[in-house]
């Protein structure tokens, strides 16, 4: 069923009646996106809040030297958007690229607003999503500043075991703020310990 996973995701926060479920699913747009597709580029206004049914997405920005800095990865059962750009209709400073063929269920600013008007309890769903994102961001910021790079890598593979198998090593290095060579050294050390 097309909506089974997103309904399970939403049910962690709220209980929907059959009518509310129909209203919600009626506002979603299914979208298949091939691997290596840019969903969003710097300067564009983000027009989607997307639930990832299948696939993997990388979110990054370009630093002052023009290097890509990975902020996040998203995989199945995650929501993605540039929250500031989406809500305030301001140009994004982010890039979002599919790393695998991906399937989404999307809301636009208009359909999200309609959803919140017709099923107000969705305010709780989106509040919980923002709180979760903020907690992850805060935790990442603290660990980036306080932990050695090797510990950050170990924590990354513990928190996101499937991502490390699905994305290139140089993207993980970019996420951790280290060189790809450093990630390679850590991986070799870990393999030698097994």
Secondary structure, 3 states (H helix, E strand, C coil): CCCHHHHHHHHCCCCCCHHHHHHHHHHCEEEEECCCCEEECCCCCCCCEEEEEECEEEEEEECCCCCEEEEEEEECCCEECCHHHHHHCCCCCCEEEECCCEEEEEECHHHHHHHHHHCCCHHHHHHHHHHHHHHHHHHHHHHHHHCCHHHHHHHHHHHCCCHHHHCCHHHHHHHHCCCHHHHHHHHHHHHHHC
